[in-house]
Amino acid sequence: MEHGKLNKVVMSIWECCELLMQYVDESDPDLDKPQIEHLLQSAEAIRKDYPDEDWLHLTAFIHDLGKVRLHPTFGGEPQWCVVGDTFPIECTFSEIIVQHKFFKENPDYKNPNFNTKLGIYTETCGLDNVTISWGHDEYMYLVAKGNNSTLAALFIIRFHSFYALHTGGDYGYLMNDEDKEMLKWLHVFNEYDLYSNSKVKINLEELKPYYLSLIEKYFPAKLKW
């Protein structure tokens, strides 16, 4: 897979955050906020309610870093293929996926190998064994996994835009027991991801030392992207 080669650039998590300061996600409810502010607002809201779960604070802070694919260094991909809902491919497209009607134009929609409930998969095969549509979630998951991060929340990073699962309740038949345990934390996270916009101004320099300490704890100093 081209995106999984991680051969675009070598840089730190914080350097990636700084690149994202230039972008506003057109699909995000916090439309007038740069990405770094949305990330910090989400992370600080979780930190307030779950002070002892530092892994969850960092997960909130980095969950959208895959949107760096918008930057020219990473090919300047258009927003439509970087943001938005994600979903499994090579099995039936759930009717609760946003803009489901357009799947009728996809060749897989009529392919008998892919248009059944399980498609190429088996019941409870585990989401690690499922191919997910491309987006910023999948890219950041590949980066974290490919750089041997010790962060336990890669499930949240990979599936936070998989709304048909964590909000719609579909595709549960593909999950194994480990997925079901992590889904509980994804539900917690989801409460802070969207609509976390706060009137309190985020002080980036004040918060930076704390998040740098978490990055150092769970990630190498420099990552391949």
C-alpha positions in Angstrom: 0.0 0.0 0.0 1.5 3.3 -1.1 0.4 5.3 2.0 1.8 2.6 4.3 5.3 3.1 3.1 5.8 6.1 5.4 8.4 7.6 3.1 7.2 11.2 2.8 9.1 12.9 5.6 10.7 12.4 9.0 9.4 14.7 11.7 8.1 14.8 15.3 4.5 14.7 16.4 4.7 18.4 17.4 6.1 19.4 14.0 3.1 17.7 12.4 0.8 19.7 14.7 2.4 22.9 13.6 1.7 22.0 9.9 -1.9 21.5 10.8 -2.2 25.0 12.1 -2.8 26.1 8.5 -5.9 24.0 8.0 -9.6 24.1 8.9 -11.5 20.9 8.3 -14.5 21.8 6.1 -16.5 18.9 7.6 -15.8 19.7 11.2 -18.5 21.5 13.3 -15.7 23.8 14.7 -15.5 25.4 11.3 -13.7 28.6 12.2 -11.0 26.9 14.3 -7.6 25.7 13.1 -7.0 22.0 13.7 -4.5 22.5 16.6 -7.2 24.4 18.6 -9.8 21.6 18.0 -7.3 19.0 19.1 -6.3 20.8 22.3 -9.9 21.6 23.2 -10.9 18.0 22.8 -7.8 16.8 24.8 -8.3 19.3 27.6 -12.0 18.5 28.0 -11.1 14.8 28.4 -8.2 15.6 30.7 -10.6 17.5 33.0 -13.0 14.6 33.3 -10.5 11.7 33.1 -7.3 13.2 34.8 -5.6 9.8 35.3 -6.0 8.6 31.8 -3.0 10.3 30.1 -3.1 8.0 27.2 -6.6 9.3 26.4 -5.5 12.9 26.6 -2.8 12.2 24.0 -5.1 10.2 21.9 -7.5 13.2 21.7 -4.5 15.5 20.9 -3.2 13.4 18.0 -6.4 11.8 16.7 -6.7 14.1 13.7 -3.1 14.4 12.7 -3.7 12.3 9.7 -5.2 15.4 8.1 -1.6 16.4 7.4 -2.3 14.6 4.1 -3.8 17.9 3.0 -0.4 19.5 3.1 1.6 19.8 -0.1 4.5 17.8 1.5 2.1 14.8 1.6 0.7 15.3 -1.8 -1.9 18.0 -1.1 -4.8 15.5 -1.1 -8.3 17.1 -1.4 -10.5 17.3 1.7 -13.0 14.9 0.3 -10.6 12.0 0.5 -9.0 12.9 3.8 -11.9 13.9 6.0 -15.4 12.5 6.5 -16.9 9.1 7.5 -15.0 5.9 7.1 -16.4 2.4 6.5 -15.4 -1.2 5.7 -14.9 -2.2 2.1 -15.3 -5.6 0.5 -18.6 -6.2 2.3 -22.0 -4.6 2.1 -22.2 -0.8 2.5 -24.4 0.0 5.5 -27.4 2.1 4.6 -26.6 4.4 7.5 -23.3 5.5 6.0 -23.6 9.2 5.0 -24.5 9.7 1.3 -25.2 6.0 1.0 -27.1 6.5 -2.3 -23.8 7.2 -4.1 -22.5 3.7 -3.4 -24.8 2.5 -6.3 -22.1 4.0 -8.6 -19.4 1.9 -7.0 -18.6 -1.4 -8.9 -18.5 -3.3 -5.5 -22.1 -2.5 -4.9 -23.2 -5.1 -7.5 -20.2 -7.5 -7.0 -21.5 -10.7 -5.4 -18.2 -11.2 -3.7 -18.6 -8.0 -1.8 -22.2 -7.0 -1.5 -23.3 -9.5 1.2 -23.3 -8.8 4.9 -19.9 -10.5 5.5 -18.4 -10.1 2.0 -14.9 -11.5 2.2 -14.9 -11.6 6.0 -16.1 -14.0 8.7 -18.2 -13.4 11.8 -16.2 -11.9 14.7 -13.0 -11.8 12.6 -11.9 -8.7 14.4 -11.6 -5.2 12.9 -7.8 -5.6 12.6 -8.6 -7.9 9.8 -11.0 -5.6 8.0 -10.0 -3.2 5.2 -11.3 0.3 6.0 -11.9 3.1 3.5 -9.1 5.7 3.2 -9.1 8.8 5.3 -7.1 10.7 7.9 -8.0 8.1 10.6 -6.4 5.2 8.6 -3.3 7.3 7.8 -2.6 8.3 11.5 -3.2 4.7 12.5 -0.6 3.5 10.0 1.9 6.1 11.2 1.5 5.2 14.9 1.6 1.5 14.2 4.5 1.8 11.7 6.6 3.8 14.2 6.0 1.3 17.1 4.1 3.6 19.3 3.3 2.2 22.7 0.0 4.0 22.8 -2.8 1.6 23.5 -5.6 3.6 21.8 -4.8 2.9 18.1 -8.4 1.5 17.9 -9.7 5.0 18.7 -7.4 6.7 16.2 -8.3 4.3 13.4 -12.1 4.2 13.9 -13.2 7.6 15.3 -14.8 8.4 11.9 -16.4 5.0 11.6 -19.8 6.4 12.6 -21.8 3.5 11.2 -20.1 1.4 14.0 -19.8 3.6 17.0 -22.9 5.8 16.5 -25.1 3.7 14.2 -24.4 0.4 15.8 -23.8 -1.5 12.6 -21.0 -3.9 11.7 -20.8 -5.2 15.2 -20.8 -8.7 13.8 -17.2 -8.1 12.6 -15.9 -7.3 16.0 -14.0 -9.6 18.4 -14.0 -9.3 22.2 -11.0 -7.0 22.2 -12.8 -4.6 19.7 -15.8 -4.6 22.0 -13.7 -3.5 25.0 -12.1 -0.7 23.0 -15.4 0.4 21.6 -16.4 1.5 25.1 -13.5 3.9 25.2 -14.3 5.1 21.7 -17.8 6.0 22.9 -16.2 8.0 25.7 -13.8 9.7 23.3 -16.6 10.5 20.9 -18.4 12.7 23.5 -15.4 15.0 23.3 -14.4 14.9 19.7 -17.4 16.7 18.0 -18.8 19.8 19.4 -16.0 20.3 21.9 -15.7 23.9 20.9 -15.2 26.1 23.9 -15.3 29.8 24.5 -12.2 29.5 26.6 -9.1 30.5 24.6 -6.5 27.7 24.4 -3.1 28.8 25.5 -0.8 26.8 23.3 2.5 27.6 25.0 1.1 26.9 28.4 -0.2 23.5 27.4 2.8 22.5 25.2 5.1 21.1 27.9 2.4 18.6 29.1 1.6 17.3 25.7 5.3 17.1 24.8 5.8 14.9 27.9 3.0 12.5 26.7 4.4 12.4 23.2 7.8 11.5 24.6 6.2 8.8 26.8 4.4 7.0 23.9 6.2 7.9 20.7 9.8 8.1 19.4 11.3 11.6 19.0 11.1 11.5 15.2 8.5 9.5 13.2 8.4 8.3 9.6 5.4 9.7 7.8 
